[in-house]
Amino acid sequence: QWYQTHYGVELGSKGKTIDVAPATGSKHVQRKLKARNHGHKVDPNVADQFNQGRLYACISSRPGQCGRCDGYILEGKELEFYVKKMQKKKAKAA
């Protein structure tokens, strides 16, 4: 939801990313969204994860935190590493 309101692009739809133009947005908001999207590209691996409906993430919270889980979504080389690792594990099990 944050990504959709910040960039005006919906992720996770079947197929490609869909541009969501704010119908009731002012001209200033439309210019702001256009400026944010200039040269902006979503990593194909991350977009594929959104299409599957699951994201690989790393939990980075410290021990002893009750009821809270902090973390970040895997991207780039780190994502590639874990995807290869899981593919090897699947091939080994089959």
C-alpha positions as CSV (number, residue, x, y, z in Angstrom):
1,Q,0.0,0.0,0.0
2,W,2.8,2.4,0.8
3,Y,4.5,1.7,-2.5
4,Q,1.3,2.3,-4.4
5,T,0.6,5.6,-2.7
6,H,4.3,6.8,-2.9
7,Y,5.1,5.8,-6.5
8,G,1.6,5.4,-8.0
9,V,2.5,1.9,-9.2
10,E,0.7,-1.3,-8.1
11,L,2.9,-4.3,-7.6
12,G,1.7,-7.9,-7.3
13,S,-0.8,-7.9,-10.1
14,K,-0.9,-10.8,-12.5
15,G,1.2,-9.7,-15.5
16,K,3.1,-6.5,-15.4
17,T,3.1,-3.5,-13.0
18,I,0.1,-1.3,-13.5
19,D,0.3,2.5,-13.3
20,V,-2.3,3.9,-11.0
21,A,-3.1,7.5,-11.9
22,P,-4.8,9.4,-9.0
23,A,-8.1,10.6,-10.5
24,T,-8.7,13.1,-7.7
25,G,-5.1,14.1,-7.2
26,S,-4.1,17.7,-7.8
27,K,-1.6,18.7,-10.5
28,H,1.1,19.1,-7.9
29,V,0.6,15.5,-6.7
30,Q,0.6,14.2,-10.3
31,R,3.9,16.1,-11.0
32,K,5.4,14.7,-7.8
33,L,4.5,11.1,-8.8
34,K,5.9,11.7,-12.3
35,A,9.2,13.0,-10.8
36,R,9.4,10.0,-8.5
37,N,8.9,7.5,-11.4
38,H,11.5,9.2,-13.6
39,G,14.2,6.7,-14.1
40,H,12.7,4.4,-11.5
41,K,12.8,0.7,-12.2
42,V,11.7,-2.3,-10.1
43,D,14.1,-5.2,-9.9
44,P,12.6,-8.1,-11.9
45,N,13.3,-10.6,-9.1
46,V,11.4,-8.5,-6.6
47,A,8.6,-7.9,-9.0
48,D,8.4,-11.7,-9.6
49,Q,8.2,-12.2,-5.8
50,F,5.2,-9.8,-5.6
51,N,3.5,-11.7,-8.5
52,Q,3.9,-14.9,-6.6
53,G,2.5,-13.3,-3.4
54,R,5.5,-13.9,-1.2
55,L,8.6,-12.0,-0.4
56,Y,12.0,-13.2,0.9
57,A,13.0,-11.1,3.9
58,C,15.7,-11.1,6.6
59,I,14.7,-10.6,10.2
60,S,17.0,-8.2,11.9
61,S,15.4,-7.7,15.3
62,R,17.5,-8.1,18.4
63,P,16.8,-10.9,20.9
64,G,14.5,-10.0,23.8
65,Q,12.1,-7.8,21.8
66,C,8.6,-9.0,22.6
67,G,5.9,-8.6,20.1
68,R,8.0,-6.9,17.5
69,C,9.8,-8.1,14.4
70,D,12.0,-5.8,12.4
71,G,13.6,-6.7,9.0
72,Y,14.1,-5.9,5.4
73,I,13.2,-7.3,2.0
74,L,16.0,-9.1,0.2
75,E,17.2,-7.4,-3.0
76,G,20.1,-7.6,-5.5
77,K,23.0,-10.0,-4.8
78,E,21.7,-11.1,-1.5
79,L,18.4,-12.2,-3.0
80,E,20.1,-14.0,-5.9
81,F,22.3,-15.9,-3.3
82,Y,19.3,-17.2,-1.3
83,V,17.3,-18.0,-4.4
84,K,20.2,-20.2,-5.8
85,K,20.6,-21.8,-2.4
86,M,16.9,-22.7,-2.2
87,Q,16.9,-24.1,-5.8
88,K,19.9,-26.3,-4.9
89,K,18.0,-27.5,-1.8
90,K,14.9,-28.3,-3.9
91,A,17.0,-30.2,-6.5
92,K,18.7,-32.2,-3.8
93,A,15.4,-33.2,-2.2
94,A,13.9,-34.3,-5.5
